[in-house]
């Protein structure tokens, strides 16, 4: 997550609200954003309870494995919790679902603790 003030919206078109133009059908390659999915985890992240947030986020992934931003946010939490291998794997899965996660991760301070890991550079 780029900052703790803004949730990651991996796979969402910046500034686009699909409710405004209900007749527009986005390509299947662009995932719909469902912010309410991460809302239940956000307070844990904001409180610095990263391991708990990661665990709760894993449950969300099970329910919605199509949402790249869930994998990305879980990877952020796992990185901050010191779960390096899990963070790298979830980041890889986020990138597999939406390539834009790769660029976001390059600048995301949540990944600072794992940035020098060889597996991180391969993700």
C-alpha positions as CSV (number, residue, x, y, z in Angstrom):
1,X,0.0,0.0,0.0
2,X,1.6,3.2,-1.2
3,X,0.6,5.2,1.9
4,X,-1.4,4.3,4.9
5,X,-3.9,7.1,4.0
6,X,-4.9,5.5,0.7
7,X,-5.9,2.0,0.0
8,X,-4.4,0.2,-3.0
9,X,-6.8,-0.1,-5.9
10,X,-4.8,-2.4,-8.0
11,X,-6.8,-3.1,-11.2
12,X,-9.0,0.0,-10.9
13,X,-8.9,2.7,-13.5
14,X,-7.8,5.9,-11.7
15,X,-10.8,8.1,-11.0
16,X,-13.3,6.0,-12.9
17,X,-16.6,5.3,-11.3
18,X,-18.5,2.6,-13.3
19,X,-21.8,3.6,-11.7
20,X,-21.6,6.9,-13.6
21,X,-21.7,5.2,-16.9
22,X,-23.6,2.0,-16.3
23,X,-23.9,1.4,-20.1
24,X,-20.1,1.2,-20.5
25,X,-18.7,-2.4,-20.2
26,X,-15.1,-2.5,-19.2
27,X,-12.9,-5.2,-20.8
28,X,-12.7,-8.5,-18.8
29,X,-8.9,-7.8,-18.4
30,X,-9.8,-4.8,-16.1
31,X,-11.0,-6.0,-12.7
32,X,-13.9,-4.3,-11.0
33,X,-12.8,-2.6,-7.7
34,X,-14.7,-3.7,-4.6
35,X,-13.4,-1.4,-1.8
36,X,-15.7,-2.9,0.7
37,X,-13.7,-6.1,0.6
38,X,-10.6,-4.5,2.2
39,X,-12.6,-2.2,4.5
40,X,-12.8,-4.8,7.3
41,X,-9.0,-5.2,7.2
42,X,-8.0,-1.6,7.0
43,X,-8.3,-0.8,10.7
44,X,-5.8,-3.6,11.5
45,X,-3.3,-2.2,9.0
46,X,-3.8,1.3,10.3
47,X,-3.2,0.0,13.9
48,X,0.1,-1.7,12.8
49,X,-1.4,-5.2,13.4
50,X,0.1,-6.4,10.1
51,X,0.2,-10.1,10.8
52,X,-3.5,-10.0,11.8
53,X,-4.3,-8.0,8.7
54,X,-2.5,-10.4,6.5
55,X,-4.4,-13.4,8.0
56,X,-7.7,-11.6,7.5
57,X,-6.7,-10.6,4.0
58,X,-6.0,-14.3,3.1
59,X,-9.6,-15.1,3.9
60,X,-10.6,-12.3,1.5
61,X,-8.4,-13.8,-1.2
62,X,-10.1,-17.2,-0.7
63,X,-13.5,-15.5,-1.2
64,X,-12.4,-13.3,-4.2
65,X,-9.3,-14.8,-5.8
66,X,-9.8,-12.7,-8.9
67,X,-9.0,-9.4,-7.1
68,X,-5.3,-8.5,-7.7
69,X,-5.4,-5.7,-5.2
70,X,-6.3,-8.1,-2.4
71,X,-3.1,-10.1,-3.1
72,X,-1.1,-6.9,-3.3
73,X,-2.5,-5.6,0.0
74,X,-1.9,-8.9,1.8
75,X,1.7,-8.9,0.4
76,X,2.1,-5.4,1.9
77,X,0.9,-6.6,5.3
78,X,3.0,-9.8,5.1
79,X,6.1,-7.7,4.3
80,X,5.5,-5.4,7.2
81,X,4.9,-8.5,9.5
82,X,8.2,-10.0,8.5
83,X,6.7,-12.9,6.4
84,X,9.1,-12.5,3.6
85,X,8.3,-15.6,1.6
86,X,4.6,-15.2,1.8
87,X,4.8,-11.5,0.9
88,X,6.9,-12.3,-2.2
89,X,4.5,-15.0,-3.3
90,X,1.4,-12.9,-2.9
91,X,3.1,-10.0,-4.7
92,X,3.9,-12.4,-7.6
93,X,0.3,-13.5,-7.7
94,X,-0.9,-9.8,-7.7
95,X,1.4,-9.1,-10.6
96,X,0.2,-12.2,-12.4
97,X,-3.4,-10.8,-12.2
98,X,-2.5,-7.2,-13.0
99,X,0.9,-6.1,-14.3
100,X,0.4,-2.6,-12.9
101,X,1.1,-4.0,-9.4
102,X,4.8,-4.4,-10.5
103,X,5.3,-0.6,-10.9
104,X,3.3,0.2,-7.7
105,X,5.5,-2.2,-5.7
106,X,8.7,-0.5,-6.9
107,X,7.7,2.7,-5.0
108,X,5.8,1.2,-2.1
109,X,7.6,1.6,1.2
110,X,5.7,-1.4,2.6
111,X,8.1,-3.6,0.6
112,X,11.3,-1.8,1.8
113,X,12.1,-4.7,4.2
114,X,12.1,-7.3,1.3
115,X,13.3,-5.2,-1.6
116,X,16.8,-6.6,-1.5
117,X,15.5,-10.2,-1.5
118,X,16.5,-12.0,-4.7
119,X,13.0,-13.4,-5.0
120,X,11.5,-9.9,-4.8
121,X,13.4,-8.7,-7.8
122,X,12.1,-11.7,-9.8
123,X,8.5,-10.9,-8.8
